[in-house]
Amino acid sequence: MSRSRGERISDVRRLMAAARAVYARRASLEADLVRSTGLSPQGVELGFMSLERDATDDDLASLVEAAGDARHVHVVLSANVFVAPMRALALARAAAPRVTVRPSPRDPVIARALVEAAGDDGISLVEERDVGAIEADAIHVYGRDVTIAEVGARARSGTVVLGHGAGLGIAVISPGADLCASAAALSLDVAAFDQRGCLSPRVAVVVGDAERASSFAAALDAALSDLGRRIPRGTLLDAEREEAVHWCETLAFAGRLWRGPQHAVGLDPGAGLAIPPTGRHVLVVSSDD
Protein backbone atom coordinates (compact mmCIF):
# COMPACT_ATOMS: atom_id res chain seq x y z
CA MET A 1 0.00 0.00 0.00
CA SER A 2 1.36 3.38 -1.01
CA ARG A 3 2.14 5.78 1.80
CA SER A 4 0.51 9.18 2.02
CA ARG A 5 2.56 12.35 1.64
CA GLY A 6 2.21 12.97 5.37
CA GLU A 7 3.59 9.51 6.17
CA ARG A 8 6.56 10.08 3.89
CA ILE A 9 7.28 13.44 5.47
CA SER A 10 7.08 11.86 8.94
CA ASP A 11 9.61 9.21 7.90
CA VAL A 12 12.01 11.88 6.67
CA ARG A 13 11.50 13.90 9.85
CA ARG A 14 12.58 10.83 11.82
CA LEU A 15 15.83 10.92 9.89
CA MET A 16 16.18 14.63 10.66
CA ALA A 17 15.85 13.84 14.36
CA ALA A 18 18.53 11.17 13.94
CA ALA A 19 20.82 13.72 12.29
CA ARG A 20 20.37 16.07 15.24
CA ALA A 21 21.25 13.23 17.62
CA VAL A 22 24.36 12.37 15.59
CA TYR A 23 25.38 16.03 15.51
CA ALA A 24 24.99 16.26 19.29
CA ARG A 25 27.44 13.40 19.76
CA ARG A 26 29.82 14.42 16.96
CA ALA A 27 32.79 14.66 19.34
CA SER A 28 32.56 10.90 19.93
CA LEU A 29 32.73 10.27 16.17
CA GLU A 30 35.61 12.65 15.45
CA ALA A 31 38.50 10.19 15.76
CA ASP A 32 36.81 7.62 13.50
CA LEU A 33 36.03 10.31 10.92
CA VAL A 34 39.58 11.66 10.94
CA ARG A 35 40.79 8.14 10.14
CA SER A 36 38.17 7.39 7.49
CA THR A 37 38.13 10.74 5.69
CA GLY A 38 41.70 11.97 6.05
CA LEU A 39 40.37 15.35 7.21
CA SER A 40 41.90 17.20 10.13
CA PRO A 41 39.83 17.33 13.36
CA GLN A 42 38.99 20.94 12.55
CA GLY A 43 38.00 19.87 9.03
CA VAL A 44 35.64 17.27 10.48
CA GLU A 45 34.01 19.93 12.65
CA LEU A 46 33.60 22.20 9.62
CA GLY A 47 32.08 19.31 7.67
CA PHE A 48 29.50 18.69 10.39
CA MET A 49 28.14 22.19 9.76
CA SER A 50 26.79 20.81 6.45
CA LEU A 51 24.88 17.96 8.08
CA GLU A 52 21.22 18.67 7.31
CA ARG A 53 19.35 18.61 10.59
CA ASP A 54 16.09 20.40 9.84
CA ALA A 55 13.90 21.48 6.94
CA THR A 56 10.74 23.47 6.36
CA ASP A 57 7.43 21.82 5.55
CA ASP A 58 7.68 23.20 2.00
CA ASP A 59 11.19 21.75 1.58
CA LEU A 60 10.04 18.33 2.73
CA ALA A 61 6.97 18.44 0.52
CA SER A 62 9.20 19.23 -2.47
CA LEU A 63 11.52 16.36 -1.55
CA VAL A 64 8.66 13.88 -1.32
CA GLU A 65 7.18 15.13 -4.58
CA ALA A 66 10.49 14.61 -6.42
CA ALA A 67 11.45 11.32 -4.78
CA GLY A 68 9.21 9.06 -6.81
CA ASP A 69 7.43 5.93 -5.58
CA ALA A 70 8.99 2.51 -5.01
CA ARG A 71 8.55 -0.47 -2.72
CA HIS A 72 12.26 -0.96 -2.04
CA VAL A 73 15.18 1.41 -2.71
CA HIS A 74 18.77 0.22 -2.31
CA VAL A 75 21.36 2.96 -1.71
CA VAL A 76 25.04 2.63 -2.65
CA LEU A 77 27.05 5.37 -0.94
CA SER A 78 30.40 6.95 -1.78
CA ALA A 79 33.05 8.35 0.55
CA ASN A 80 33.85 11.87 -0.65
CA VAL A 81 31.60 13.85 1.73
CA PHE A 82 31.04 12.19 5.09
CA VAL A 83 27.68 13.91 5.81
CA ALA A 84 26.22 13.04 2.37
CA PRO A 85 24.45 9.87 3.63
CA MET A 86 21.82 12.06 5.30
CA ARG A 87 20.40 13.45 2.06
CA ALA A 88 20.77 10.10 0.30
CA LEU A 89 18.81 8.34 3.03
CA ALA A 90 16.15 11.06 3.10
CA LEU A 91 15.58 10.81 -0.66
CA ALA A 92 15.35 7.02 -0.53
CA ARG A 93 13.06 6.98 2.53
CA ALA A 94 10.77 9.55 0.92
CA ALA A 95 10.46 7.21 -2.07
CA ALA A 96 10.06 3.83 -0.41
CA PRO A 97 8.82 2.13 2.77
CA ARG A 98 11.85 -0.16 2.62
CA VAL A 99 15.42 1.15 2.25
CA THR A 100 18.62 -0.87 2.31
CA VAL A 101 21.94 0.93 2.50
CA ARG A 102 25.44 -0.18 1.59
CA PRO A 103 27.80 2.31 3.26
CA SER A 104 31.11 3.15 1.68
CA PRO A 105 33.63 0.63 3.01
CA ARG A 106 36.13 3.46 3.25
CA ASP A 107 33.87 5.81 5.22
CA PRO A 108 30.84 4.10 6.82
CA VAL A 109 30.76 6.16 10.03
CA ILE A 110 27.86 8.57 9.50
CA ALA A 111 25.67 6.14 7.57
CA ARG A 112 25.85 3.65 10.42
CA ALA A 113 25.33 6.34 13.05
CA LEU A 114 22.25 7.72 11.28
CA VAL A 115 20.61 4.32 10.83
CA GLU A 116 21.27 3.44 14.46
CA ALA A 117 19.95 6.78 15.75
CA ALA A 118 16.84 6.68 13.54
CA GLY A 119 15.65 3.35 14.91
CA ASP A 120 13.52 3.02 11.76
CA ASP A 121 12.47 -0.53 10.85
CA GLY A 122 12.19 0.65 7.25
CA ILE A 123 15.96 1.29 6.96
CA SER A 124 18.64 -1.36 7.27
CA LEU A 125 22.35 -1.65 6.55
CA VAL A 126 23.64 -4.35 4.22
CA GLU A 127 27.17 -5.41 3.36
CA GLU A 128 26.30 -7.09 0.06
CA ARG A 129 28.54 -5.62 -2.64
CA ASP A 130 26.98 -7.45 -5.61
CA VAL A 131 24.06 -5.30 -6.70
CA GLY A 132 22.88 -8.20 -8.84
CA ALA A 133 21.92 -9.96 -5.62
CA ILE A 134 19.71 -7.06 -4.48
CA GLU A 135 15.98 -7.39 -5.14
CA ALA A 136 15.00 -3.72 -5.25
CA ASP A 137 12.75 -1.62 -7.46
CA ALA A 138 15.39 1.08 -7.62
CA ILE A 139 19.07 1.56 -6.80
CA HIS A 140 20.35 5.02 -5.92
CA VAL A 141 24.10 5.01 -6.50
CA TYR A 142 26.46 7.82 -5.51
CA GLY A 143 30.01 8.11 -6.81
CA ARG A 144 32.10 8.27 -9.95
CA ASP A 145 30.52 7.86 -13.38
CA VAL A 146 32.35 4.56 -13.83
CA THR A 147 30.82 3.27 -10.58
CA ILE A 148 27.34 4.22 -11.74
CA ALA A 149 27.92 2.45 -15.06
CA GLU A 150 29.13 -0.70 -13.29
CA VAL A 151 26.05 -0.76 -11.04
CA GLY A 152 23.79 -0.25 -14.05
CA ALA A 153 25.44 -3.15 -15.85
CA ARG A 154 25.15 -5.53 -12.88
CA ALA A 155 21.70 -4.60 -11.55
CA ARG A 156 18.83 -7.01 -12.09
CA SER A 157 16.65 -6.62 -15.13
CA GLY A 158 13.81 -4.20 -14.40
CA THR A 159 15.63 -2.41 -11.58
CA VAL A 160 15.81 1.35 -12.09
CA VAL A 161 19.31 2.72 -11.46
CA LEU A 162 19.42 6.38 -10.49
CA GLY A 163 22.97 7.76 -10.61
CA HIS A 164 24.26 10.73 -8.64
CA GLY A 165 27.66 11.30 -10.21
CA ALA A 166 30.54 13.72 -10.04
CA GLY A 167 29.94 17.46 -10.11
CA LEU A 168 31.95 20.64 -10.45
CA GLY A 169 31.45 23.76 -8.35
CA ILE A 170 31.99 27.18 -9.96
CA ALA A 171 31.77 30.48 -8.09
CA VAL A 172 30.93 33.77 -9.79
CA ILE A 173 32.22 37.01 -8.29
CA SER A 174 29.77 39.64 -9.48
CA PRO A 175 30.81 43.16 -10.53
CA GLY A 176 29.61 44.81 -7.31
CA ALA A 177 30.98 42.19 -4.91
CA ASP A 178 33.58 43.14 -2.32
CA LEU A 179 36.65 41.11 -3.23
CA CYS A 180 37.95 40.50 0.29
CA ALA A 181 34.55 39.51 1.67
CA SER A 182 33.93 37.24 -1.33
CA ALA A 183 37.35 35.64 -0.92
CA ALA A 184 36.70 34.94 2.76
CA ALA A 185 33.32 33.37 1.99
CA LEU A 186 34.70 31.30 -0.87
CA SER A 187 37.61 30.03 1.22
CA LEU A 188 35.17 28.27 3.57
CA ASP A 189 33.46 26.51 0.67
CA VAL A 190 36.85 25.46 -0.71
CA ALA A 191 38.05 24.15 2.66
CA ALA A 192 34.91 22.12 3.38
CA PHE A 193 35.73 18.40 2.95
CA ASP A 194 39.07 19.55 1.48
CA GLN A 195 37.20 20.34 -1.74
CA ARG A 196 36.09 16.75 -2.45
CA GLY A 197 32.37 17.49 -2.67
CA CYS A 198 30.50 17.77 -5.96
CA LEU A 199 29.56 21.35 -5.00
CA SER A 200 33.07 22.29 -3.87
CA PRO A 201 34.18 25.35 -5.91
CA ARG A 202 37.28 24.76 -7.98
CA VAL A 203 36.87 27.67 -10.40
CA ALA A 204 36.13 31.31 -9.57
CA VAL A 205 34.89 33.47 -12.43
CA VAL A 206 35.54 37.13 -11.65
CA VAL A 207 33.35 39.47 -13.67
CA GLY A 208 35.65 42.27 -14.70
CA ASP A 209 39.07 42.76 -16.21
CA ALA A 210 42.29 40.84 -15.64
CA GLU A 211 43.42 43.27 -12.94
CA ARG A 212 40.29 42.64 -10.88
CA ALA A 213 40.74 38.90 -11.27
CA SER A 214 44.34 39.19 -10.11
CA SER A 215 43.28 41.20 -7.07
CA PHE A 216 40.70 38.56 -6.20
CA ALA A 217 43.23 35.75 -6.58
CA ALA A 218 45.58 37.53 -4.16
CA ALA A 219 42.71 38.06 -1.69
CA LEU A 220 41.70 34.39 -1.98
CA ASP A 221 45.29 33.31 -1.35
CA ALA A 222 45.35 35.41 1.83
CA ALA A 223 41.96 34.06 2.95
CA LEU A 224 42.98 30.44 2.38
CA SER A 225 46.27 31.03 4.23
CA ASP A 226 44.40 32.41 7.23
CA LEU A 227 41.83 29.61 7.13
CA GLY A 228 44.55 26.98 6.84
CA ARG A 229 45.94 28.07 10.19
CA ARG A 230 42.54 27.64 11.84
CA ILE A 231 41.30 24.64 9.85
CA PRO A 232 44.31 22.69 8.56
CA ARG A 233 44.02 20.63 5.44
CA GLY A 234 43.95 16.89 5.99
CA THR A 235 45.84 14.12 4.25
CA LEU A 236 45.78 14.02 0.45
CA LEU A 237 45.71 10.73 -1.44
CA ASP A 238 48.76 9.93 -3.57
CA ALA A 239 46.81 10.58 -6.78
CA GLU A 240 45.59 13.93 -5.43
CA ARG A 241 49.14 15.00 -4.58
CA GLU A 242 50.39 14.03 -8.04
CA GLU A 243 47.59 15.95 -9.75
CA ALA A 244 48.28 18.97 -7.54
CA VAL A 245 51.98 19.02 -8.42
CA HIS A 246 51.22 18.81 -12.15
CA TRP A 247 48.54 21.52 -11.98
CA CYS A 248 50.71 23.90 -9.95
CA GLU A 249 53.65 23.44 -12.32
CA THR A 250 51.38 24.18 -15.29
CA LEU A 251 50.03 27.36 -13.69
CA ALA A 252 53.49 28.53 -12.62
CA PHE A 253 54.67 28.15 -16.22
CA ALA A 254 51.68 29.31 -18.26
CA GLY A 255 49.78 31.54 -15.84
CA ARG A 256 50.31 32.93 -12.37
CA LEU A 257 50.36 30.97 -9.13
CA TRP A 258 49.91 31.85 -5.46
CA ARG A 259 50.96 28.80 -3.47
CA GLY A 260 50.69 28.25 0.26
CA PRO A 261 51.60 25.21 2.36
CA GLN A 262 48.00 23.92 2.23
CA HIS A 263 46.49 25.50 -0.89
CA ALA A 264 47.16 27.03 -4.29
CA VAL A 265 45.41 29.72 -6.33
CA GLY A 266 46.07 30.00 -10.04
CA LEU A 267 45.23 32.84 -12.41
CA ASP A 268 44.32 31.79 -15.95
CA PRO A 269 45.72 34.26 -18.50
CA GLY A 270 43.11 33.17 -21.04
CA ALA A 271 44.84 30.03 -22.27
CA GLY A 272 42.08 27.69 -21.11
CA LEU A 273 44.12 25.96 -18.42
CA ALA A 274 43.04 22.71 -16.78
CA ILE A 275 40.46 22.49 -13.98
CA PRO A 276 42.37 22.14 -10.69
CA PRO A 277 42.35 18.98 -8.60
CA THR A 278 40.80 18.67 -5.15
CA GLY A 279 42.76 19.62 -2.04
CA ARG A 280 42.11 23.40 -1.86
CA HIS A 281 43.20 24.40 -5.37
CA VAL A 282 41.29 27.15 -7.18
CA LEU A 283 41.55 28.50 -10.71
CA VAL A 284 40.60 32.18 -11.08
CA VAL A 285 39.47 33.45 -14.49
CA SER A 286 38.14 36.81 -15.61
CA SER A 287 35.09 37.47 -17.74
CA ASP A 288 33.63 40.72 -19.07
CA ASP A 289 30.12 39.21 -19.16
C-alpha positions as CSV (number, residue, x, y, z in Angstrom):
1,M,0.0,0.0,0.0
2,S,1.4,3.4,-1.0
3,R,2.1,5.8,1.8
4,S,0.5,9.2,2.0
5,R,2.6,12.4,1.6
6,G,2.2,13.0,5.4
7,E,3.6,9.5,6.2
8,R,6.6,10.1,3.9
9,I,7.3,13.4,5.5
10,S,7.1,11.9,8.9
11,D,9.6,9.2,7.9
12,V,12.0,11.9,6.7
13,R,11.5,13.9,9.8
14,R,12.6,10.8,11.8
15,L,15.8,10.9,9.9
16,M,16.2,14.6,10.7
17,A,15.9,13.8,14.4
18,A,18.5,11.2,13.9
19,A,20.8,13.7,12.3
20,R,20.4,16.1,15.2
21,A,21.2,13.2,17.6
22,V,24.4,12.4,15.6
23,Y,25.4,16.0,15.5
24,A,25.0,16.3,19.3
25,R,27.4,13.4,19.8
26,R,29.8,14.4,17.0
27,A,32.8,14.7,19.3
28,S,32.6,10.9,19.9
29,L,32.7,10.3,16.2
30,E,35.6,12.7,15.4
31,A,38.5,10.2,15.8
32,D,36.8,7.6,13.5
33,L,36.0,10.3,10.9
34,V,39.6,11.7,10.9
35,R,40.8,8.1,10.1
36,S,38.2,7.4,7.5
37,T,38.1,10.7,5.7
38,G,41.7,12.0,6.1
39,L,40.4,15.3,7.2
40,S,41.9,17.2,10.1
41,P,39.8,17.3,13.4
42,Q,39.0,20.9,12.6
43,G,38.0,19.9,9.0
44,V,35.6,17.3,10.5
45,E,34.0,19.9,12.7
46,L,33.6,22.2,9.6
47,G,32.1,19.3,7.7
48,F,29.5,18.7,10.4
49,M,28.1,22.2,9.8
50,S,26.8,20.8,6.4
51,L,24.9,18.0,8.1
52,E,21.2,18.7,7.3
53,R,19.4,18.6,10.6
54,D,16.1,20.4,9.8
55,A,13.9,21.5,6.9
56,T,10.7,23.5,6.4
57,D,7.4,21.8,5.5
58,D,7.7,23.2,2.0
59,D,11.2,21.8,1.6
60,L,10.0,18.3,2.7
61,A,7.0,18.4,0.5
62,S,9.2,19.2,-2.5
63,L,11.5,16.4,-1.5
64,V,8.7,13.9,-1.3
65,E,7.2,15.1,-4.6
66,A,10.5,14.6,-6.4
67,A,11.5,11.3,-4.8
68,G,9.2,9.1,-6.8
69,D,7.4,5.9,-5.6
70,A,9.0,2.5,-5.0
71,R,8.6,-0.5,-2.7
72,H,12.3,-1.0,-2.0
73,V,15.2,1.4,-2.7
74,H,18.8,0.2,-2.3
75,V,21.4,3.0,-1.7
76,V,25.0,2.6,-2.6
77,L,27.1,5.4,-0.9
78,S,30.4,7.0,-1.8
79,A,33.1,8.3,0.5
80,N,33.8,11.9,-0.7
81,V,31.6,13.8,1.7
82,F,31.0,12.2,5.1
83,V,27.7,13.9,5.8
84,A,26.2,13.0,2.4
85,P,24.5,9.9,3.6
86,M,21.8,12.1,5.3
87,R,20.4,13.4,2.1
88,A,20.8,10.1,0.3
89,L,18.8,8.3,3.0
90,A,16.2,11.1,3.1
91,L,15.6,10.8,-0.7
92,A,15.4,7.0,-0.5
93,R,13.1,7.0,2.5
94,A,10.8,9.5,0.9
95,A,10.5,7.2,-2.1
96,A,10.1,3.8,-0.4
97,P,8.8,2.1,2.8
98,R,11.9,-0.2,2.6
99,V,15.4,1.1,2.3
100,T,18.6,-0.9,2.3
101,V,21.9,0.9,2.5
102,R,25.4,-0.2,1.6
103,P,27.8,2.3,3.3
104,S,31.1,3.2,1.7
105,P,33.6,0.6,3.0
106,R,36.1,3.5,3.3
107,D,33.9,5.8,5.2
108,P,30.8,4.1,6.8
109,V,30.8,6.2,10.0
110,I,27.9,8.6,9.5
111,A,25.7,6.1,7.6
112,R,25.9,3.6,10.4
113,A,25.3,6.3,13.0
114,L,22.2,7.7,11.3
115,V,20.6,4.3,10.8
116,E,21.3,3.4,14.5
117,A,19.9,6.8,15.7
118,A,16.8,6.7,13.5
119,G,15.6,3.4,14.9
120,D,13.5,3.0,11.8
121,D,12.5,-0.5,10.8
122,G,12.2,0.6,7.2
123,I,16.0,1.3,7.0
124,S,18.6,-1.4,7.3
125,L,22.3,-1.6,6.5
126,V,23.6,-4.4,4.2
127,E,27.2,-5.4,3.4
128,E,26.3,-7.1,0.1
129,R,28.5,-5.6,-2.6
130,D,27.0,-7.5,-5.6
131,V,24.1,-5.3,-6.7
132,G,22.9,-8.2,-8.8
133,A,21.9,-10.0,-5.6
134,I,19.7,-7.1,-4.5
135,E,16.0,-7.4,-5.1
136,A,15.0,-3.7,-5.2
137,D,12.8,-1.6,-7.5
138,A,15.4,1.1,-7.6
139,I,19.1,1.6,-6.8
140,H,20.3,5.0,-5.9
141,V,24.1,5.0,-6.5
142,Y,26.5,7.8,-5.5
143,G,30.0,8.1,-6.8
144,R,32.1,8.3,-9.9
145,D,30.5,7.9,-13.4
146,V,32.4,4.6,-13.8
147,T,30.8,3.3,-10.6
148,I,27.3,4.2,-11.7
149,A,27.9,2.5,-15.1
150,E,29.1,-0.7,-13.3
151,V,26.1,-0.8,-11.0
152,G,23.8,-0.3,-14.1
153,A,25.4,-3.2,-15.8
154,R,25.1,-5.5,-12.9
155,A,21.7,-4.6,-11.6
156,R,18.8,-7.0,-12.1
157,S,16.7,-6.6,-15.1
158,G,13.8,-4.2,-14.4
159,T,15.6,-2.4,-11.6
160,V,15.8,1.3,-12.1
161,V,19.3,2.7,-11.5
162,L,19.4,6.4,-10.5
163,G,23.0,7.8,-10.6
164,H,24.3,10.7,-8.6
165,G,27.7,11.3,-10.2
166,A,30.5,13.7,-10.0
167,G,29.9,17.5,-10.1
168,L,32.0,20.6,-10.5
169,G,31.4,23.8,-8.3
170,I,32.0,27.2,-10.0
171,A,31.8,30.5,-8.1
172,V,30.9,33.8,-9.8
173,I,32.2,37.0,-8.3
174,S,29.8,39.6,-9.5
175,P,30.8,43.2,-10.5
176,G,29.6,44.8,-7.3
177,A,31.0,42.2,-4.9
178,D,33.6,43.1,-2.3
179,L,36.7,41.1,-3.2
180,C,38.0,40.5,0.3
181,A,34.6,39.5,1.7
182,S,33.9,37.2,-1.3
183,A,37.4,35.6,-0.9
184,A,36.7,34.9,2.8
185,A,33.3,33.4,2.0
186,L,34.7,31.3,-0.9
187,S,37.6,30.0,1.2
188,L,35.2,28.3,3.6
189,D,33.5,26.5,0.7
190,V,36.9,25.5,-0.7
191,A,38.0,24.2,2.7
192,A,34.9,22.1,3.4
193,F,35.7,18.4,2.9
194,D,39.1,19.6,1.5
195,Q,37.2,20.3,-1.7
196,R,36.1,16.8,-2.5
197,G,32.4,17.5,-2.7
198,C,30.5,17.8,-6.0
199,L,29.6,21.4,-5.0
200,S,33.1,22.3,-3.9
201,P,34.2,25.3,-5.9
202,R,37.3,24.8,-8.0
203,V,36.9,27.7,-10.4
204,A,36.1,31.3,-9.6
205,V,34.9,33.5,-12.4
206,V,35.5,37.1,-11.6
207,V,33.3,39.5,-13.7
208,G,35.6,42.3,-14.7
209,D,39.1,42.8,-16.2
210,A,42.3,40.8,-15.6
211,E,43.4,43.3,-12.9
212,R,40.3,42.6,-10.9
213,A,40.7,38.9,-11.3
214,S,44.3,39.2,-10.1
215,S,43.3,41.2,-7.1
216,F,40.7,38.6,-6.2
217,A,43.2,35.8,-6.6
218,A,45.6,37.5,-4.2
219,A,42.7,38.1,-1.7
220,L,41.7,34.4,-2.0
221,D,45.3,33.3,-1.4
222,A,45.4,35.4,1.8
223,A,42.0,34.1,3.0
224,L,43.0,30.4,2.4
225,S,46.3,31.0,4.2
226,D,44.4,32.4,7.2
227,L,41.8,29.6,7.1
228,G,44.5,27.0,6.8
229,R,45.9,28.1,10.2
230,R,42.5,27.6,11.8
231,I,41.3,24.6,9.8
232,P,44.3,22.7,8.6
233,R,44.0,20.6,5.4
234,G,44.0,16.9,6.0
235,T,45.8,14.1,4.2
236,L,45.8,14.0,0.4
237,L,45.7,10.7,-1.4
238,D,48.8,9.9,-3.6
239,A,46.8,10.6,-6.8
240,E,45.6,13.9,-5.4
241,R,49.1,15.0,-4.6
242,E,50.4,14.0,-8.0
243,E,47.6,16.0,-9.7
244,A,48.3,19.0,-7.5
245,V,52.0,19.0,-8.4
246,H,51.2,18.8,-12.1
247,W,48.5,21.5,-12.0
248,C,50.7,23.9,-10.0
249,E,53.7,23.4,-12.3
250,T,51.4,24.2,-15.3
251,L,50.0,27.4,-13.7
252,A,53.5,28.5,-12.6
253,F,54.7,28.1,-16.2
254,A,51.7,29.3,-18.3
255,G,49.8,31.5,-15.8
256,R,50.3,32.9,-12.4
257,L,50.4,31.0,-9.1
258,W,49.9,31.8,-5.5
259,R,51.0,28.8,-3.5
260,G,50.7,28.2,0.3
261,P,51.6,25.2,2.4
262,Q,48.0,23.9,2.2
263,H,46.5,25.5,-0.9
264,A,47.2,27.0,-4.3
265,V,45.4,29.7,-6.3
266,G,46.1,30.0,-10.0
267,L,45.2,32.8,-12.4
268,D,44.3,31.8,-15.9
269,P,45.7,34.3,-18.5
270,G,43.1,33.2,-21.0
271,A,44.8,30.0,-22.3
272,G,42.1,27.7,-21.1
273,L,44.1,26.0,-18.4
274,A,43.0,22.7,-16.8
275,I,40.5,22.5,-14.0
276,P,42.4,22.1,-10.7
277,P,42.4,19.0,-8.6
278,T,40.8,18.7,-5.2
279,G,42.8,19.6,-2.0
280,R,42.1,23.4,-1.9
281,H,43.2,24.4,-5.4
282,V,41.3,27.2,-7.2
283,L,41.6,28.5,-10.7
284,V,40.6,32.2,-11.1
285,V,39.5,33.5,-14.5
286,S,38.1,36.8,-15.6
287,S,35.1,37.5,-17.7
288,D,33.6,40.7,-19.1
289,D,30.1,39.2,-19.2
